[in-house]
Amino acid sequence: MTFAPLDALPDAEAEVVALTQDLIRIDTSNWGDSPETVGEAEAADYCAQRLREVGLDPEVIVTTSDTRRAVHVRIPGSDPDAAALLLHGHIDVVPAMAADWSHDPFGGEEDAGFIWGRGAVDMKDMDAMILALVRDWARSGVRPRRDIEVLFLPDEESGSIHGSHWLVDHRPDIFTGVSEAIGEVGGFSITVRDDLRLYPIQTAEKGIRWIRLRARDRAGHGSMIHRDNAVTALCEAAAKVGRYQWPVRRTKTVDRFLDELSDAYGLDLGAGELDIVLKRLGTLGFLVGATMQNTANPTMLSAGYKHNVIPGEATASIDGRVLPGYEHEFEETIREIVGEGIEIEEVNSDIALEAPFDTATVDLMASALRAEDPGARPVPYMISGGTDAKAFARIGIECYGFSPLQMPADLDYWRLFHGVDERVPVDGLTFGVRVLNRFLLSC
């Protein structure tokens, strides 16, 4: 598809920077079910107020408590027969330790062409793009073809129980007639050479299997001989899980992505050069490697209450991620690794998903990218983590990660996620607004 020229978006491009800064300055750190998790309410109220300023009528939805709030607004389309599109972003962020940063993680400072702060790429940049566009449309009277359901969501960083999953279960009216959803994480550039940039579009993500291993045995005095020590048994089991080499499993999305990488870099991945390509991708290469196998990593250990007392119980937390179609293999393998003496408790389980890439909607994403960057080459990919898409996929919505950003060639995008000195380029934000506008007005 070839796009006709669109009117410039000076207001939206100017606003997206200020909106990103404002959102970063609201500390929405998600500490889980803790009294410290309070900022989502302020951020939701901020988003709602920005929408009301331009004559829209958003609904602020209190989910599981007054500090857990979502915002919903419907943008009516011009074609009543077209299926609706869900456009969503989460407003919470992972915590940040200010002492580790070169800029205040909640300062939203602009420096050296970047906006710095927690949430700059995950994902207050996309929230700001959505706000800037919707506000611009409201002021100018622009209408998309499809109805667009806009959601700003809490709790994505802790499993979405208080956000998207709650809304799917308690507010199904929002999703009536919705066929597709657009959110994180995709549409960012990877520079191969001056005239070629890959733009991965997320079409799949691994499932979640957070489990707890528990060992129980006889408590006793730390000075005595104990062959039946719960801490020892637990640590041995956790070490076996952490060191286990999971077999490579290729899915449709990963195969397509590897084919695109092979062509772009001029390498034959079948000739043992996969590691070369993955190294060239920086931290994205680690992500791609993780999407070729199930993974299970010990993350927390807990046992005991006194130095000279052997406890009767010890636990280990395991972050498991499963490929689409390989969920049963994961569960069977974990049981075999840890042995019969270790209890396995499910803490959080969520689906893996895989959406088609060869669709009209993805074609429009590709066209919108190429209209702003002639060197753009969109490719499908899978992420190793999870997003709010899991909740929407449960009710049959096809979900895609498309929050477009053109990144500097030397900036390692994936290292910014949950990392120190998270930042987003100002030019990337304005690029994203233009691409998102083209896509949403064409789909």
C-alpha positions as CSV (number, residue, x, y, z in Angstrom):
1,M,0.0,0.0,0.0
2,T,1.2,3.6,-0.8
3,F,0.1,6.2,1.7
4,A,-1.2,9.6,0.5
5,P,0.6,12.5,2.2
6,L,-0.9,13.3,5.6
7,D,-1.1,16.7,7.2
8,A,1.7,17.4,9.6
9,L,1.2,16.7,13.3
10,P,3.1,19.6,14.9
11,D,0.8,19.7,18.0
12,A,0.9,15.9,18.6
13,E,4.7,15.8,17.9
14,A,5.3,18.6,20.4
15,E,2.9,17.2,23.0
16,V,4.3,13.7,23.0
17,V,7.5,14.8,24.5
18,A,5.8,16.7,27.3
19,L,3.3,14.0,27.9
20,T,6.1,11.4,28.2
21,Q,7.9,13.6,30.7
22,D,4.8,14.1,32.8
23,L,4.0,10.4,32.9
24,I,7.6,9.5,33.9
25,R,7.4,12.1,36.8
26,I,4.5,10.2,38.3
27,D,6.1,7.4,40.2
28,T,4.0,4.3,39.3
29,S,6.4,1.7,40.6
30,N,4.6,-1.6,40.9
31,W,5.7,-3.3,44.1
32,G,3.1,-6.0,43.8
33,D,0.4,-6.3,46.5
34,S,2.2,-3.7,48.7
35,P,1.0,-0.4,50.3
36,E,3.8,1.2,48.3
37,T,2.0,0.5,45.0
38,V,-0.1,3.7,44.8
39,G,1.1,5.7,41.7
40,E,-1.2,4.0,39.2
41,A,-4.2,6.0,40.5
42,E,-2.5,9.3,39.9
43,A,-1.3,8.3,36.4
44,A,-4.8,7.1,35.5
45,D,-6.4,10.4,36.7
46,Y,-3.7,12.3,34.7
47,C,-4.6,10.4,31.5
48,A,-8.3,10.9,32.0
49,Q,-7.8,14.7,32.6
50,R,-5.8,15.0,29.4
51,L,-8.6,13.3,27.5
52,R,-11.3,15.5,29.1
53,E,-9.4,18.6,28.1
54,V,-10.2,18.0,24.5
55,G,-13.8,17.1,25.0
56,L,-13.6,13.3,25.3
57,D,-15.5,11.4,28.1
58,P,-13.1,8.8,29.5
59,E,-14.2,6.4,32.3
60,V,-11.8,5.8,35.2
61,I,-12.3,2.2,36.3
62,V,-11.4,1.2,39.8
63,T,-10.4,-2.5,39.6
64,T,-9.5,-4.3,42.8
65,S,-8.8,-1.3,45.0
66,D,-8.9,2.5,44.9
67,T,-5.2,2.6,44.0
68,R,-5.6,0.3,41.0
69,R,-7.2,2.3,38.3
70,A,-7.6,1.9,34.5
71,V,-8.9,4.4,32.0
72,H,-11.2,3.6,29.0
73,V,-12.3,5.8,26.2
74,R,-14.0,4.9,22.9
75,I,-13.0,6.7,19.7
76,P,-15.9,6.2,17.3
77,G,-15.0,5.2,13.7
78,S,-16.6,6.1,10.5
79,D,-17.5,2.5,9.4
80,P,-20.1,1.0,11.7
81,D,-19.6,-2.5,10.1
82,A,-15.9,-2.7,10.8
83,A,-14.5,-4.7,13.7
84,A,-13.1,-2.5,16.5
85,L,-9.4,-2.2,17.4
86,L,-8.1,-2.2,21.0
87,L,-5.2,0.2,21.6
88,H,-3.7,-0.3,25.0
89,G,-0.8,0.7,27.2
90,H,0.2,0.0,30.8
91,I,0.9,2.9,33.2
92,D,2.9,1.0,35.9
93,V,6.6,0.5,35.9
94,V,9.2,-1.6,37.7
95,P,10.9,0.1,40.6
96,A,14.2,2.0,40.1
97,M,17.1,2.6,42.5
98,A,18.0,6.3,42.0
99,A,21.6,5.8,43.2
100,D,22.3,3.6,40.2
101,W,21.2,6.1,37.6
102,S,23.0,9.1,36.0
103,H,19.6,10.9,35.8
104,D,16.7,11.0,38.3
105,P,14.6,7.9,37.3
106,F,11.4,9.9,38.0
107,G,12.7,13.2,36.7
108,G,11.7,13.0,33.0
109,E,14.7,15.1,32.1
110,E,15.5,15.9,28.5
111,D,19.2,15.6,27.9
112,A,21.4,14.7,24.8
113,G,18.4,14.1,22.6
114,F,16.7,11.7,25.0
115,I,14.0,11.7,27.6
116,W,15.4,9.8,30.7
117,G,13.4,7.9,33.3
118,R,11.7,4.8,34.4
119,G,9.0,3.9,31.8
120,A,10.7,5.8,29.0
121,V,10.4,2.7,26.8
122,D,8.3,0.4,29.0
123,M,5.9,1.9,28.2
124,K,5.1,5.5,29.0
125,D,6.4,6.5,25.6
126,M,3.6,4.6,23.9
127,D,1.1,5.9,26.5
128,A,2.1,9.4,25.5
129,M,1.9,8.6,21.8
130,I,-1.7,7.4,22.3
131,L,-2.6,10.4,24.3
132,A,-1.0,12.8,21.8
133,L,-2.8,11.3,18.8
134,V,-6.2,11.0,20.4
135,R,-6.0,14.6,21.6
136,D,-4.9,15.7,18.2
137,W,-7.8,13.9,16.5
138,A,-10.3,15.3,19.0
139,R,-9.1,18.9,18.3
140,S,-9.1,18.5,14.5
141,G,-12.2,16.3,14.2
142,V,-10.3,13.4,12.6
143,R,-12.1,10.0,12.8
144,P,-10.5,6.6,12.2
145,R,-12.3,4.0,10.1
146,R,-12.7,1.5,12.9
147,D,-13.9,2.1,16.4
148,I,-10.9,2.3,18.6
149,E,-11.1,1.2,22.3
150,V,-8.3,2.9,24.2
151,L,-7.2,1.4,27.5
152,F,-4.6,2.7,30.0
153,L,-3.9,-0.2,32.4
154,P,-2.4,-0.9,35.8
155,D,-0.4,-3.9,37.1
156,E,1.2,-5.2,33.9
157,E,4.5,-5.5,35.6
158,S,3.2,-7.9,38.2
159,G,1.0,-10.2,36.1
160,S,-1.9,-8.0,35.1
161,I,-4.2,-9.5,37.8
162,H,-5.4,-6.0,38.9
163,G,-5.5,-4.7,35.3
164,S,-6.2,-6.4,32.0
165,H,-7.2,-9.8,33.4
166,W,-9.7,-8.1,35.8
167,L,-11.2,-6.1,33.0
168,V,-11.6,-9.1,30.7
169,D,-13.4,-10.9,33.6
170,H,-15.5,-8.0,34.9
171,R,-16.0,-5.5,32.0
172,P,-16.5,-7.7,28.9
173,D,-18.6,-4.8,27.4
174,I,-15.4,-3.0,26.6
175,F,-14.3,-5.8,24.3
176,T,-17.5,-6.4,22.4
177,G,-16.8,-6.4,18.7
178,V,-13.0,-6.1,19.1
179,S,-11.0,-8.3,16.8
180,E,-7.4,-7.1,17.2
181,A,-5.3,-5.4,19.8
182,I,-2.2,-3.2,19.5
183,G,0.2,-2.7,22.5
184,E,3.8,-3.4,23.4
185,V,6.5,-4.6,22.4
186,G,7.4,-4.0,18.7
187,G,8.0,-1.6,15.9
188,F,11.4,-0.5,17.1
189,S,14.3,-0.3,14.7
190,I,17.5,-2.5,14.5
191,T,20.0,-1.0,12.1
192,V,21.6,-3.6,9.8
193,R,23.2,-0.9,7.5
194,D,22.4,2.7,6.5
195,D,19.7,1.6,4.0
196,L,18.2,-1.3,6.0
197,R,16.6,-1.3,9.4
198,L,14.6,-4.3,10.8
199,Y,11.4,-3.4,12.7
200,P,10.4,-6.5,14.7
201,I,6.6,-6.7,15.3
202,Q,5.6,-8.8,18.2
203,T,3.3,-11.6,17.0
204,A,4.0,-14.1,19.8
205,E,5.1,-14.3,23.4
206,K,6.0,-17.1,25.8
207,G,3.7,-18.3,28.5
208,I,4.4,-17.8,32.2
209,R,5.0,-20.6,34.7
210,W,6.1,-19.1,38.0
211,I,6.5,-21.9,40.5
212,R,7.7,-22.4,44.0
213,L,9.8,-25.4,45.0
214,R,9.4,-26.5,48.6
215,A,11.5,-28.9,50.7
216,R,10.4,-30.1,54.1
217,D,12.4,-32.1,56.5
218,R,13.3,-32.5,60.2
219,A,14.4,-29.3,62.0
220,G,17.3,-29.4,64.4
221,H,20.4,-27.9,65.9
222,G,22.9,-26.5,63.5
223,S,25.8,-28.0,65.3
224,M,24.7,-31.6,64.8
225,I,25.0,-33.9,61.8
226,H,21.9,-33.7,59.5
227,R,21.6,-35.9,56.5
228,D,18.0,-34.7,56.0
229,N,18.4,-31.0,55.7
230,A,15.6,-29.1,53.9
231,V,18.0,-26.3,52.8
232,T,20.4,-28.7,51.3
233,A,17.7,-30.6,49.4
234,L,16.1,-27.3,48.2
235,C,19.4,-25.8,47.0
236,E,20.3,-29.0,45.1
237,A,16.9,-29.0,43.3
238,A,17.1,-25.3,42.5
239,A,20.7,-25.7,41.1
240,K,19.5,-28.6,38.9
241,V,16.7,-26.4,37.5
242,G,19.0,-23.5,36.9
243,R,21.7,-25.5,35.1
244,Y,19.3,-27.6,33.0
245,Q,19.9,-27.3,29.2
246,W,16.5,-27.1,27.6
247,P,16.2,-28.5,24.1
248,V,15.8,-26.1,21.1
249,R,12.2,-25.9,19.9
250,R,11.4,-23.9,16.8
251,T,8.0,-22.3,16.4
252,K,6.5,-20.6,13.3
253,T,7.2,-17.1,14.5
254,V,10.8,-17.8,15.5
255,D,11.5,-19.7,12.2
256,R,10.2,-16.7,10.2
257,F,12.3,-14.3,12.2
258,L,15.4,-16.3,11.7
259,D,14.8,-16.5,8.0
260,E,14.5,-12.7,7.9
261,L,17.7,-12.3,9.9
262,S,19.5,-14.8,7.7
263,D,18.6,-12.7,4.6
264,A,19.3,-9.3,6.2
265,Y,22.7,-10.3,7.4
266,G,23.6,-12.5,4.4
267,L,24.3,-15.6,6.6
268,D,23.2,-19.2,6.3
269,L,21.8,-20.0,9.7
270,G,21.7,-23.6,8.8
271,A,25.5,-23.6,8.6
272,G,26.1,-23.0,12.3
273,E,26.2,-19.2,12.1
274,L,23.2,-18.6,14.3
275,D,25.4,-17.5,17.2
276,I,27.1,-14.9,15.0
277,V,23.7,-13.3,14.2
278,L,22.6,-13.4,17.8
279,K,25.8,-11.6,18.9
280,R,25.2,-8.9,16.3
281,L,21.8,-8.3,17.8
282,G,23.1,-7.4,21.3
283,T,20.7,-8.1,24.1
284,L,18.0,-8.8,21.5
285,G,20.1,-11.9,20.6
286,F,19.7,-13.2,24.2
287,L,16.0,-12.7,23.8
288,V,15.9,-14.6,20.5
289,G,17.8,-17.4,22.1
290,A,15.3,-17.6,24.9
291,T,12.5,-17.9,22.4
292,M,14.0,-21.0,21.0
293,Q,13.5,-23.0,24.2
294,N,11.6,-23.2,27.4
295,T,13.5,-21.5,30.3
296,A,13.4,-21.8,34.1
297,N,15.5,-19.6,36.3
298,P,15.7,-19.6,40.1
299,T,15.2,-16.1,41.4
300,M,14.5,-16.2,45.1
301,L,15.4,-18.5,48.1
302,S,13.9,-18.5,51.5
303,A,14.7,-20.6,54.6
304,G,15.4,-20.4,58.3
305,Y,15.1,-17.8,61.1
306,K,18.3,-18.3,63.1
307,H,22.0,-19.1,62.3
308,N,22.2,-22.2,64.5
309,V,18.8,-23.7,63.7
310,I,18.3,-26.0,60.7
311,P,14.8,-25.1,59.5
312,G,12.1,-27.7,58.7
313,E,11.2,-26.0,55.4
314,A,12.9,-24.1,52.5
315,T,11.5,-22.6,49.3
316,A,12.8,-21.4,46.0
317,S,11.0,-19.3,43.4
318,I,11.4,-20.3,39.8
319,D,10.6,-18.0,36.8
320,G,9.5,-20.4,34.1
321,R,8.6,-19.3,30.5
322,V,7.1,-21.7,28.0
323,L,6.9,-21.7,24.3
324,P,3.5,-22.1,22.5
325,G,2.8,-25.8,22.2
326,Y,5.5,-26.9,24.8
327,E,3.7,-26.2,28.0
328,H,3.3,-29.9,29.0
329,E,6.9,-30.6,28.2
330,F,7.9,-27.9,30.7
331,E,5.8,-29.3,33.5
332,E,7.0,-32.9,33.0
333,T,10.6,-31.8,32.8
334,I,10.5,-29.8,36.0
335,R,9.1,-32.7,37.8
336,E,11.8,-35.0,36.5
337,I,14.6,-32.5,37.4
338,V,13.7,-31.9,41.0
339,G,12.7,-35.4,42.0
340,E,9.9,-36.8,44.1
341,G,11.1,-35.3,47.4
342,I,10.4,-31.7,46.3
343,E,6.9,-30.1,46.3
344,I,6.0,-27.9,43.3
345,E,3.5,-25.2,43.8
346,E,2.1,-23.0,41.0
347,V,2.3,-19.3,41.8
348,N,1.3,-17.7,38.5
349,S,0.4,-19.4,35.2
350,D,-0.5,-17.6,31.9
351,I,-0.9,-18.6,28.3
352,A,1.6,-18.4,25.5
353,L,0.3,-16.9,22.3
354,E,1.1,-16.7,18.6
355,A,-0.8,-14.5,16.1
356,P,-0.5,-14.6,12.3
357,F,1.9,-12.3,10.5
358,D,0.5,-12.4,7.0
359,T,-2.6,-10.2,7.6
360,A,-4.0,-7.0,6.3
361,T,-3.4,-5.3,9.6
362,V,0.3,-6.2,9.7
363,D,0.6,-5.1,6.1
364,L,-0.6,-1.7,7.1
365,M,1.9,-1.5,10.0
366,A,4.6,-2.3,7.4
367,S,3.3,0.4,5.0
368,A,3.2,3.0,7.8
369,L,6.8,2.2,8.8
370,R,8.0,2.4,5.2
371,A,6.2,5.7,4.6
372,E,8.4,7.3,7.4
373,D,11.5,5.2,6.9
374,P,12.1,3.8,3.3
375,G,14.7,1.5,4.7
376,A,12.2,-0.2,7.1
377,R,11.8,-4.0,6.9
378,P,9.1,-5.3,9.3
379,V,9.7,-8.8,10.7
380,P,7.7,-11.0,13.1
381,Y,9.2,-12.0,16.4
382,M,8.4,-13.5,19.8
383,I,9.3,-12.0,23.2
384,S,10.4,-14.1,26.1
385,G,8.4,-12.1,28.6
386,G,4.7,-11.4,28.9
387,T,2.4,-8.5,28.3
388,D,-1.3,-7.5,28.7
389,A,-1.9,-9.3,25.4
390,K,-2.3,-12.5,27.4
391,A,-5.5,-11.3,28.9
392,F,-7.0,-10.2,25.6
393,A,-5.9,-13.3,23.7
394,R,-7.9,-15.4,26.2
395,I,-11.1,-14.0,24.7
396,G,-10.1,-14.5,21.0
397,I,-8.5,-11.2,20.2
398,E,-5.5,-11.3,17.9
399,C,-2.7,-9.3,19.7
400,Y,0.3,-7.5,18.2
401,G,3.1,-5.5,19.8
402,F,3.5,-2.3,17.8
403,S,4.8,0.8,19.6
404,P,6.9,2.3,16.8
405,L,10.3,3.9,17.6
406,Q,13.3,4.6,15.4
407,M,16.3,4.1,17.6
408,P,19.9,5.2,17.2
409,A,22.0,2.5,15.5
410,D,24.3,2.2,18.5
411,L,21.6,2.1,21.2
412,D,20.8,-1.3,22.7
413,Y,17.1,-1.1,22.9
414,W,16.5,-4.3,25.0
415,R,19.1,-3.3,27.6
416,L,16.9,-0.3,28.4
417,F,13.9,-2.5,29.5
418,H,13.9,-2.7,33.3
419,G,17.5,-1.4,33.2
420,V,19.5,1.5,34.6
421,D,19.3,4.8,32.7
422,E,16.2,3.9,30.7
423,R,15.7,6.5,28.0
424,V,13.9,7.2,24.7
425,P,15.1,9.4,21.9
426,V,13.0,12.5,21.3
427,D,13.3,11.9,17.5
428,G,12.1,8.4,18.1
429,L,9.0,9.6,19.9
430,T,8.0,12.0,17.1
431,F,8.7,9.3,14.5
432,G,6.4,6.9,16.5
433,V,3.6,9.4,16.6
434,R,3.7,9.8,12.8
435,V,3.8,6.1,12.2
436,L,1.1,5.3,14.7
437,N,-1.1,8.0,13.1
438,R,-0.7,6.6,9.6
439,F,-1.4,3.1,10.8
440,L,-4.5,3.9,12.9
441,L,-6.1,6.1,10.2
442,S,-5.6,3.4,7.6
443,C,-6.6,0.2,9.4
